[in-house]
Amino acid sequence: MSEQAVRLERGSHYDLDNLATFIAWSGFIVVVLIFVWILGEILVNGISVISWEFLTESPGNAGRSGGILPILVSTGVIVFICLAFALPMGVATAVYLNEYTLKDSRFAKFINISIDVLAAIPSIIYGLFGFVFFNNVLGFGFSLLSGGLTLACMVLPFVIRASIDGLKAVPDAYRESSTALAMSKSASLFYVIIPSAMPGIIAGFLLGIGRALAETAALLFTSGYVDRMPSGVMDSGRALSIHVYDLAMNVSGGDANAYGSAFVLIVVLLVVNSMAIYIGNKIQRRQLR
Amino acid sequence: MELLDRRENVCEMHAESVFNDSSRFMFCIDKLCLCYGNNMIIENVSLNIPKNSVTSIIGPSGCGKTSFLCCLNRLTDLNESCCVTGEVKVGDENVYSSSVNLTEVRRKIGMLFQKPNLFPFSIWRNLELPLKHHGVRDKEVIRLKIQNVLQNVGLWEEVESRLHTPALSLSGGQQQRLCLARTLILEPEVILMDEPCSALDPMSTKKIEELIMELKGNYTIVIVTHNIAQAKRISDHVAFFWNHEGKGVLVEQGTADKIFNYPKHELTAAYVNSGA
């Protein structure tokens, strides 16, 4: 090959390299810009509303004035109920599918397909299901319990999938060595496999919380949208995302408080995520002692 | 085929000479067959493994050496499609009988794997976990046992000051010695070793070999190795496996001296001389 041809070939490689670098950086910048834009808009418009009173008072005048305390309490209760059911069930299902069933058995395949189908169902359908099953059939009515359980059904496939991924990432060598150390299967699971799969399980937990906090459609049908302080889990209550939706779409003059509530929603999400990562790291670090 | 027919005679002769004194043996294996689904991996292996000595399992890749080793502590149970027939007796107990206490059998038979497979915990936790699982709760007893096994594998001075740091931060050789310590902490009678030095450098290999020589007075060691020179250095007894039409078969067994210096079977002679 002549020197000129080599130079030409090199030149085309450089062009391709530059193009690929440009595309990758452009994608990165666009994503960051969108994120900063959304966050910036909420921050700029919402921060002025945030005050101690906003966090500790009940809403007044359909949410145009006052605070969001009952909304925060309802949101906390709904998310807690959701995760209290979805996490143990999700992790247990993942352990069963990954550790106890034959990978290519018909039963495992059926459950796996079911999980994928459940994950793809729109949240409004879950809302209708929750309304029929929890509100009417089980007689829970419009309540935080109905909302939490409906959300639990909705986030379950994500928790299961993330936990299965976490368990799959645990090398088989751990299973072999714990068996060779005469450890029972349950001991191996609790002391070796599940702690090693903790990053995946935490990812499932975060996905679950993210979806539960952001959900509106499923909750409209199940937990309702009254903005008073709930008297218990059987009482109706309004979640933060519904409050944002209601103020932004149905209440004229509610924009400022909608931004304020959205700001609180994002802060709550960040705090919960950080706590989950911190607790997960702590669990793993405890194994190192 | 003719060559392999002769292995029957070689193995039968040996079995007859040793069957009379079963108390000498840790394992008495009779007509062991192993299948994964419809594939037979090991066919009709009968072998007696003497107590307190090093028995090397040698042979080319794919002749079922590791699978054979996994049959001895029923690690084959981890694979649902695996089916084992025949008898593996440890003392008077058949490992494959339905009434066997598998936890007790596996506690008696420790295992060291090809690659160090420590748990992603601290050095201390790796050693404490099996002890606690087997009912040792006294903190002082645990501390003494951990110190003792680490001293036995020559690791105590190297890790004394960092027992609570991640075990996976140790070097490959140290990790393998820690795996050995983890196996020894349950006070087994047998240690199965599946090519324990294949991922190690020569210095670490030498240390493991020295440990094997120290341990063989108190433990029965069964080691799978591809390294014929290593087998010559450490073995008291040798079993030579061969891949016959996709199935692992035992061609010849005997003392290390007989197998390496006076092999009866042509395949054995060819194999052991290929590594000379």
Interface residues (C-beta under 8 A of the other chain):
Chain A: L102 P171 A173 Y174 R175 E176 S177 S178 T179 A180 L181 A182 M183 S184 A187 Y191 V192 P195 S196 Q287 L288 R289
Chain B: N73 L75 D77 L78 E80 L102 T103 E104 V105 R106 R107 G110 M111 F113 K115 N117 L118 F119 P120 F121 S122 W124 R125 L129 P130 H133 H134 H164 T165 P166 C179 R182 T183 L186
